[in-house]
């Protein structure tokens, strides 16, 4: 078991804590952790604050190294971390600052169904979803593509899926970056990544990825809920997946390659897993080009998964698409680096700067009026979708202007408190599926181990995490959903 982190933390207010630059002489900026006293105990025990301090060493980092309340130990940088570097002043980009599951993300779908319409049929509905959606380690979908076609997918993202009949053009309007970030460079991707990606589009994968049928059990903001066309007792569907083996390979290729660039650029980092390269260098541009390919692959993947879910619902309930009303509310990325413009109060005065914003296990949270929001949402802010564990709740929030202090970022989930191995060992002999069914939650997965890894006890309480970001003002609660049925890899 890791020893608890004993470093200095200065209390800023009830929901923010500072790691001062004096903690380590190599820190260029302070660290800021969003948490309350209760969550801080788990955060210290995980030693993730050490990684927050490590990230603060990066060349070009501005303002501070940030951590959301769902922070936990990750590869190099903490999961739940946010770091922005100044592109024009030696700012760097790093594979470990984005993570292995590039654009692991989540989308939320509304329906015209209420809980009373499905409650007695949940077991059969979950079984139907499990039959129709490929899940599990190494799962392969119905899509088979050549390398040439795969290159088109990597550039077009979710639009490629729509062109193949998976969904409709309106879906793209409610997907971050409209489902395809510009600047994807298929030439920067290895042959091994291409090979891994050819059979996995439209697959759920394993780990914490899921398709979950939910019901809205709490409304906090009636006005925003009305804009989203949501009401109490309504059934929603949440889909959580990423770029599968393709994105993992891209990260692995560049994480190893960037170690070799440290000496070339004279970069010193306290952990080689934070290997990075200047954003404007040949190496930095290559990584961004490949990472964007993986991000687009993930958006395509979730688009296909959503359409497979829609088709399953249509057949199961014998309803037309119009009667079923399964419309996408939004799709957000969790693991990504974006080139964005932010107003920074620096030594040279307040001005807009071009930053490379790394969000690793963090959600973008743009405020009302932001130019990148769909017209429908400009009055309320960007939808922020926060999944919880299988046994508690999930949330829909919106971005706020106060989130400017986090480069318009917020949490992405509940955050682990147990490693997968520790969860399996501690829950040995228990039937997680039976325990959840006793709570009225039906679950299907590829095996008992997959459920043990993702048991509710392995995670922080998402209600506590969302409470912090809401009270800190960096995102605002709209509604809460409780799970009715889940499929997992």
C-alpha positions as CSV (number, residue, x, y, z in Angstrom):
1,X,0.0,0.0,0.0
2,X,1.3,3.5,-0.9
3,X,2.2,5.8,2.0
4,X,0.0,8.8,2.3
5,X,1.2,12.1,0.8
6,X,2.6,14.3,3.6
7,X,3.3,17.4,1.5
8,X,2.2,20.9,2.3
9,X,-1.4,22.0,1.4
10,X,-2.6,25.6,2.0
11,X,-6.3,26.0,2.3
12,X,-7.6,28.7,-0.1
13,X,-11.3,28.1,0.7
14,X,-13.6,25.2,1.5
15,X,-13.2,23.7,-1.9
16,X,-9.6,24.7,-3.1
17,X,-6.2,23.8,-1.7
18,X,-2.8,25.0,-2.9
19,X,0.5,23.1,-3.2
20,X,3.0,26.0,-2.9
21,X,5.9,26.4,-5.4
22,X,8.2,26.0,-2.4
23,X,7.2,22.4,-2.1
24,X,9.7,21.5,-4.8
25,X,12.3,24.0,-6.2
26,X,11.6,22.8,-9.7
27,X,7.9,23.8,-9.7
28,X,7.2,26.7,-12.1
29,X,3.7,27.3,-10.8
30,X,1.7,26.2,-7.7
31,X,-0.7,23.3,-7.7
32,X,-4.4,23.7,-7.0
33,X,-6.6,20.8,-5.9
34,X,-10.4,21.1,-5.9
35,X,-11.7,19.1,-3.0
36,X,-13.4,19.3,0.4
37,X,-11.9,18.0,3.7
38,X,-13.6,14.6,3.3
39,X,-12.4,14.0,-0.3
40,X,-8.9,15.2,0.6
41,X,-8.3,12.2,2.8
42,X,-8.6,9.8,-0.2
43,X,-6.6,12.2,-2.4
44,X,-3.7,12.2,0.1
45,X,-3.8,8.4,0.5
46,X,-3.5,8.0,-3.2
47,X,-0.4,10.3,-3.3
48,X,-1.9,12.0,-6.4
49,X,-0.8,15.4,-5.1
50,X,2.8,14.4,-5.9
51,X,1.8,14.1,-9.5
52,X,0.1,17.5,-9.4
53,X,3.4,19.0,-8.2
54,X,5.3,17.1,-10.8
55,X,3.2,18.5,-13.6
56,X,4.0,22.0,-12.3
57,X,7.6,21.5,-13.5
58,X,6.6,21.5,-17.2
59,X,8.1,24.2,-19.5
60,X,5.5,26.8,-20.5
61,X,2.9,25.9,-17.9
62,X,0.7,28.8,-17.0
63,X,-1.0,29.8,-13.7
64,X,-1.1,26.5,-12.0
65,X,-1.2,22.7,-12.2
66,X,-4.9,21.8,-11.5
67,X,-6.6,18.7,-10.1
68,X,-10.3,18.0,-10.0
69,X,-12.0,16.3,-6.9
70,X,-12.0,12.9,-8.8
71,X,-8.2,13.0,-9.0
72,X,-6.3,9.7,-8.6
73,X,-2.9,8.3,-9.6
74,X,-2.2,8.0,-13.3
75,X,0.5,7.5,-15.8
76,X,2.9,10.4,-15.2
77,X,0.1,13.0,-14.7
78,X,-2.8,12.4,-12.4
79,X,-6.2,11.3,-13.7
80,X,-8.4,14.3,-13.0
81,X,-5.6,16.7,-13.9
82,X,-5.6,19.9,-16.0
83,X,-2.5,21.7,-17.3
84,X,-2.3,24.5,-19.8
85,X,1.0,25.5,-21.5
86,X,1.7,28.7,-23.5
87,X,2.2,27.7,-27.1
88,X,4.1,30.9,-27.9
89,X,6.5,30.6,-25.0
90,X,8.1,27.1,-25.1
91,X,4.8,25.4,-24.0
92,X,5.0,21.6,-24.3
93,X,2.5,18.8,-25.1
94,X,2.9,15.3,-23.6
95,X,1.3,11.9,-24.1
96,X,1.2,11.2,-20.4
97,X,-0.7,14.5,-19.9
98,X,-3.5,13.1,-22.1
99,X,-3.5,9.4,-21.2
100,X,-3.7,6.1,-22.9
101,X,-7.4,6.1,-23.7
102,X,-7.4,9.2,-25.9
103,X,-10.8,10.8,-26.0
104,X,-12.3,8.4,-23.6
105,X,-15.6,10.3,-23.2
106,X,-19.3,10.1,-22.6
107,X,-22.5,11.0,-24.3
108,X,-26.0,11.4,-22.9
109,X,-29.2,10.5,-24.9
110,X,-32.7,11.5,-23.9
111,X,-35.8,9.4,-24.7
112,X,-39.6,9.8,-24.8
113,X,-39.9,7.0,-22.3
114,X,-40.6,7.2,-18.6
115,X,-39.5,4.8,-15.9
116,X,-43.0,3.2,-15.7
117,X,-42.6,2.3,-19.4
118,X,-39.5,0.1,-18.9
119,X,-39.2,-0.9,-15.3
120,X,-40.8,-4.3,-15.6
121,X,-38.8,-5.1,-18.8
122,X,-35.4,-3.9,-17.7
123,X,-33.8,-7.4,-17.4
124,X,-34.7,-8.2,-21.0
125,X,-33.7,-4.8,-22.3
126,X,-30.3,-5.1,-20.7
127,X,-29.9,-8.6,-22.3
128,X,-30.9,-7.2,-25.7
129,X,-28.3,-4.4,-25.4
130,X,-25.6,-6.9,-24.4
131,X,-26.4,-9.0,-27.4
132,X,-26.3,-6.1,-29.9
133,X,-23.3,-4.1,-28.6
134,X,-19.9,-5.7,-28.8
135,X,-18.2,-5.5,-25.4
136,X,-15.1,-6.7,-23.6
137,X,-11.3,-6.9,-24.0
138,X,-10.5,-7.2,-27.7
139,X,-14.1,-7.1,-28.8
140,X,-14.7,-6.7,-32.5
141,X,-17.7,-5.0,-34.1
142,X,-19.6,-5.3,-37.4
143,X,-17.5,-2.7,-39.1
144,X,-14.5,-3.9,-41.1
145,X,-12.4,-1.3,-42.9
146,X,-9.3,-1.2,-45.0
147,X,-6.3,1.0,-44.1
148,X,-7.4,3.4,-46.8
149,X,-10.9,3.7,-45.4
150,X,-9.5,3.9,-41.9
151,X,-7.6,7.0,-42.8
152,X,-10.9,8.6,-43.9
153,X,-12.4,7.7,-40.5
154,X,-9.5,9.2,-38.7
155,X,-10.1,12.6,-40.4
156,X,-13.9,12.6,-40.4
157,X,-14.6,11.1,-37.0
158,X,-18.3,10.8,-36.1
159,X,-19.2,12.2,-39.6
160,X,-17.7,9.0,-41.1
161,X,-20.1,7.0,-39.0
162,X,-23.1,9.1,-40.0
163,X,-22.1,8.7,-43.7
164,X,-22.2,4.9,-43.2
165,X,-25.7,5.1,-41.8
166,X,-24.9,5.2,-38.1
167,X,-27.1,8.1,-36.9
168,X,-28.0,11.4,-38.5
169,X,-26.3,14.7,-39.3
170,X,-28.0,16.5,-36.4
171,X,-26.1,14.3,-34.0
172,X,-22.9,16.1,-35.0
173,X,-24.3,19.4,-33.8
174,X,-24.3,18.1,-30.3
175,X,-20.9,16.5,-30.3
176,X,-17.8,18.3,-29.0
177,X,-15.8,19.6,-32.1
178,X,-18.8,18.3,-34.1
179,X,-17.3,14.9,-33.8
180,X,-14.0,15.6,-35.6
181,X,-11.2,17.8,-34.4
182,X,-9.2,19.5,-37.2
183,X,-5.5,18.8,-37.7
184,X,-5.7,15.0,-37.6
185,X,-2.7,13.5,-39.4
186,X,-3.1,9.9,-40.4
187,X,0.6,9.9,-41.5
188,X,1.7,10.3,-37.9
189,X,0.1,7.0,-36.9
190,X,2.0,3.7,-36.7
191,X,1.0,0.6,-38.7
192,X,0.4,-1.2,-35.4
193,X,-2.2,1.4,-34.4
194,X,-3.9,1.1,-37.8
195,X,-4.0,-2.7,-37.3
196,X,-5.6,-2.4,-33.9
197,X,-8.2,0.1,-35.1
198,X,-9.5,-1.8,-38.1
199,X,-11.9,-4.1,-36.2
200,X,-12.8,-2.1,-33.1
201,X,-15.0,0.8,-34.4
202,X,-18.4,0.4,-32.7
203,X,-17.2,-1.6,-29.7
204,X,-17.6,-0.8,-26.1
205,X,-14.3,-2.3,-24.8
206,X,-13.7,-3.1,-21.2
207,X,-12.7,-1.4,-17.9
208,X,-15.0,1.4,-16.8
209,X,-16.7,1.7,-20.2
210,X,-20.5,1.1,-20.3
211,X,-23.9,1.7,-21.7
212,X,-26.3,2.6,-18.9
213,X,-30.1,3.0,-18.9
214,X,-31.0,5.6,-16.3
215,X,-33.9,7.5,-14.9
216,X,-33.9,11.2,-13.8
217,X,-34.6,11.3,-10.1
218,X,-33.7,14.9,-9.2
219,X,-34.0,18.2,-11.1
220,X,-31.8,21.1,-9.8
221,X,-32.2,23.7,-12.6
222,X,-35.7,23.6,-14.2
223,X,-34.8,26.2,-16.8
224,X,-31.8,24.3,-18.1
225,X,-33.7,21.0,-17.9
226,X,-36.4,22.5,-20.1
227,X,-33.8,23.5,-22.7
228,X,-32.5,19.9,-22.7
229,X,-36.2,18.6,-22.9
230,X,-35.7,16.6,-19.7
231,X,-38.1,16.0,-16.8
232,X,-38.4,14.0,-13.6
233,X,-38.9,10.2,-14.1
234,X,-37.6,10.3,-17.7
235,X,-35.4,7.6,-19.1
236,X,-32.0,8.6,-20.4
237,X,-29.1,6.5,-21.8
238,X,-25.4,7.2,-21.1
239,X,-22.6,5.8,-23.3
240,X,-19.0,5.8,-22.1
241,X,-16.2,4.6,-24.3
242,X,-13.0,5.8,-26.1
243,X,-10.6,5.1,-28.8
244,X,-10.0,1.5,-27.9
245,X,-6.7,-0.2,-28.9
246,X,-6.1,2.5,-31.6
247,X,-5.8,5.3,-29.0
248,X,-3.8,3.1,-26.6
249,X,-1.2,2.3,-29.3
250,X,-0.9,6.0,-30.3
251,X,-0.2,7.0,-26.7
252,X,2.2,4.1,-26.2
253,X,4.2,5.0,-29.3
254,X,4.5,8.6,-28.4
255,X,5.0,8.2,-24.7
256,X,8.1,6.1,-25.4
257,X,9.3,8.3,-28.3
258,X,9.0,11.5,-26.2
259,X,11.5,10.2,-23.6
260,X,14.1,10.4,-26.3
261,X,13.3,14.1,-27.0
262,X,13.9,15.3,-23.4
263,X,17.7,15.7,-23.9
264,X,17.2,17.2,-27.4
265,X,15.2,20.1,-26.0
266,X,16.9,20.3,-22.6
267,X,13.7,19.5,-20.8
268,X,13.9,18.3,-17.2
269,X,11.0,16.6,-15.6
270,X,10.8,14.7,-12.2
271,X,9.2,11.7,-13.8
272,X,10.1,10.3,-17.2
273,X,6.4,9.4,-17.7
274,X,5.9,13.2,-18.1
275,X,8.1,13.1,-21.2
276,X,7.0,15.9,-23.6
277,X,8.0,18.1,-26.5
278,X,7.4,21.7,-27.4
279,X,4.0,22.1,-29.1
280,X,5.6,23.8,-32.1
281,X,8.4,21.2,-32.6
282,X,8.3,18.5,-35.2
283,X,7.7,15.9,-32.4
284,X,5.0,17.9,-30.7
285,X,3.1,18.4,-34.0
286,X,3.4,14.7,-34.8
287,X,1.9,13.7,-31.5
288,X,-0.9,16.2,-31.8
289,X,-1.7,15.0,-35.3
290,X,-1.8,11.3,-34.2
291,X,-3.7,12.2,-31.0
292,X,-6.4,14.0,-33.0
293,X,-6.7,10.9,-35.2
294,X,-7.4,8.9,-32.0
295,X,-9.9,11.5,-30.8
296,X,-11.8,11.3,-34.0
297,X,-11.7,7.5,-33.8
298,X,-13.4,7.7,-30.4
299,X,-16.1,10.1,-31.6
300,X,-16.8,7.7,-34.4
301,X,-16.9,4.8,-32.0
302,X,-19.4,6.5,-29.7
303,X,-21.5,7.5,-32.6
304,X,-21.8,3.9,-33.8
305,X,-22.5,2.7,-30.2
306,X,-25.3,5.3,-29.9
307,X,-26.9,4.1,-33.1
308,X,-26.7,0.4,-32.1
309,X,-28.4,1.5,-28.8
310,X,-31.1,3.3,-30.7
311,X,-31.8,0.4,-33.0
312,X,-32.0,-2.0,-30.0
313,X,-34.5,0.3,-28.3
314,X,-36.6,0.6,-31.5
315,X,-36.8,-3.1,-32.0
316,X,-37.3,-3.9,-28.3
317,X,-40.2,-1.4,-27.8
318,X,-41.4,-1.6,-31.4
319,X,-41.4,2.2,-31.7
320,X,-40.5,4.4,-34.6
321,X,-37.5,6.8,-34.1
322,X,-39.8,9.7,-33.8
323,X,-42.0,8.1,-31.1
324,X,-38.9,6.9,-29.2
325,X,-37.3,10.4,-29.3
326,X,-33.7,9.2,-28.7
327,X,-31.9,12.5,-29.3
328,X,-28.3,13.2,-28.4
329,X,-28.0,15.9,-25.6
330,X,-24.2,16.1,-25.9
331,X,-20.9,14.2,-26.2
332,X,-17.8,15.3,-24.3
333,X,-14.2,14.2,-24.4
334,X,-12.3,13.4,-21.2
335,X,-8.7,12.7,-22.3
336,X,-7.5,15.2,-24.8
337,X,-5.2,18.1,-25.5
338,X,-6.8,21.2,-27.2
339,X,-5.3,24.4,-28.6
340,X,-7.5,27.0,-27.2
341,X,-7.5,30.8,-26.5
342,X,-7.8,31.9,-22.9
343,X,-7.6,35.3,-21.2
344,X,-4.6,35.1,-18.8
345,X,-3.8,37.7,-16.1
346,X,0.0,37.6,-16.4
347,X,3.0,39.8,-15.7
348,X,2.4,41.4,-19.1
349,X,-1.2,42.3,-18.2
350,X,-4.5,40.6,-19.1
351,X,-4.6,39.3,-22.6
352,X,-5.7,36.4,-24.7
353,X,-3.1,33.7,-25.1
354,X,-3.0,30.6,-27.2
355,X,-2.7,27.6,-24.9
356,X,-2.4,23.8,-25.2
357,X,-4.9,22.7,-22.6
358,X,-4.4,19.1,-21.4
359,X,-7.5,17.6,-19.8
360,X,-6.7,14.1,-18.5
361,X,-9.8,12.7,-16.8
362,X,-11.4,16.1,-17.0
363,X,-14.3,17.6,-18.9
364,X,-14.5,20.9,-20.9
365,X,-17.0,23.2,-19.4
366,X,-17.6,26.3,-21.6
367,X,-19.8,29.0,-20.2
368,X,-23.0,30.5,-21.6
369,X,-22.5,32.5,-24.8
370,X,-19.3,30.7,-25.8
371,X,-18.9,30.6,-29.6
372,X,-18.3,26.9,-29.8
373,X,-21.6,25.9,-28.2
374,X,-24.6,24.8,-30.3
375,X,-27.1,27.7,-30.6
376,X,-29.6,25.9,-28.5
377,X,-27.2,25.9,-25.5
378,X,-25.7,29.3,-25.7
379,X,-28.1,30.7,-23.1
380,X,-27.3,28.0,-20.4
381,X,-23.7,26.8,-21.1
382,X,-22.1,23.6,-22.3
383,X,-23.6,20.3,-21.1
384,X,-21.2,18.6,-18.7
385,X,-21.9,14.9,-18.3
386,X,-20.5,13.2,-15.2
387,X,-21.0,9.4,-14.9
388,X,-20.9,7.8,-11.5
389,X,-20.4,4.1,-10.6
390,X,-22.9,1.3,-11.3
391,X,-24.6,1.6,-7.9
392,X,-25.1,5.3,-7.3
393,X,-25.9,8.2,-9.6
394,X,-24.7,10.2,-12.6
395,X,-25.2,13.9,-13.3
396,X,-25.8,16.4,-16.0
397,X,-24.3,19.9,-15.3
398,X,-23.5,23.0,-17.3
399,X,-20.4,25.1,-17.7
400,X,-20.0,28.5,-16.0
401,X,-18.0,31.7,-16.4
402,X,-16.3,31.0,-13.1
403,X,-14.7,28.0,-14.8
404,X,-12.3,30.4,-16.5
405,X,-10.1,29.8,-13.5
406,X,-9.8,26.1,-14.5
407,X,-9.4,26.9,-18.3
408,X,-13.1,26.0,-18.5
409,X,-12.6,22.5,-17.1
410,X,-14.3,20.4,-14.4
411,X,-14.4,16.8,-13.1
412,X,-15.1,13.8,-15.3
413,X,-16.5,11.1,-13.0
414,X,-16.2,9.8,-9.4
415,X,-12.6,8.7,-9.4
416,X,-11.1,5.5,-8.2
417,X,-10.2,4.8,-4.6
418,X,-9.1,1.2,-5.3
419,X,-6.9,-0.2,-8.1
420,X,-8.6,-2.8,-10.3
421,X,-6.4,-5.5,-8.7
422,X,-7.3,-4.3,-5.2
423,X,-11.0,-4.3,-6.0
424,X,-10.9,-7.9,-7.2
425,X,-9.0,-9.0,-4.1
426,X,-11.2,-7.2,-1.6
427,X,-14.5,-8.3,-3.3
428,X,-13.6,-11.9,-3.8
429,X,-16.5,-14.3,-3.2
430,X,-19.2,-11.6,-3.6
431,X,-21.6,-11.4,-6.5
432,X,-21.7,-7.8,-7.6
433,X,-24.4,-8.5,-10.1
434,X,-26.7,-10.0,-7.5
435,X,-26.0,-7.2,-5.0
436,X,-26.9,-4.6,-7.7
437,X,-30.0,-6.5,-8.7
438,X,-31.2,-6.3,-5.1
439,X,-31.1,-2.5,-5.6
440,X,-33.1,-2.8,-8.8
441,X,-30.1,-2.4,-11.1
442,X,-29.7,-5.1,-13.8
443,X,-26.1,-5.7,-15.1
444,X,-24.6,-7.8,-17.8
445,X,-20.9,-8.1,-18.4
446,X,-18.3,-10.4,-19.9
447,X,-17.3,-11.9,-16.6
448,X,-17.4,-11.6,-12.8
449,X,-13.9,-10.0,-12.7
450,X,-15.1,-7.1,-14.9
451,X,-17.8,-6.3,-12.4
452,X,-15.5,-6.7,-9.4
453,X,-13.1,-4.2,-10.9
454,X,-15.9,-1.7,-11.3
455,X,-17.8,-2.3,-8.1
456,X,-19.2,0.8,-6.4
457,X,-16.7,0.4,-3.5
458,X,-13.8,0.9,-6.0
459,X,-14.9,4.6,-6.5
460,X,-15.5,7.8,-4.6
461,X,-19.1,8.8,-4.2
462,X,-19.9,10.8,-7.3
463,X,-22.4,12.9,-5.2
464,X,-19.5,14.2,-3.1
465,X,-17.4,14.9,-6.2
466,X,-20.2,16.8,-8.0
467,X,-21.0,18.7,-4.8
468,X,-17.4,20.2,-4.8
469,X,-17.4,21.4,-8.4
470,X,-21.0,22.8,-8.0
471,X,-20.1,24.7,-4.8
472,X,-16.8,25.8,-6.2
473,X,-18.8,27.3,-9.1
474,X,-16.8,25.6,-12.0
475,X,-19.9,23.8,-13.2
476,X,-23.6,23.8,-12.1
477,X,-25.9,20.9,-11.5
478,X,-28.9,20.5,-13.8
479,X,-30.2,17.0,-13.0
480,X,-29.3,13.6,-11.4
481,X,-29.9,10.2,-12.9
482,X,-29.9,6.8,-11.1
483,X,-29.0,3.6,-13.0
484,X,-31.6,1.0,-13.9
485,X,-29.5,-1.3,-16.1
486,X,-25.9,-1.5,-17.3
487,X,-23.8,-3.4,-19.8
488,X,-20.1,-3.6,-19.4
489,X,-17.1,-5.3,-21.1
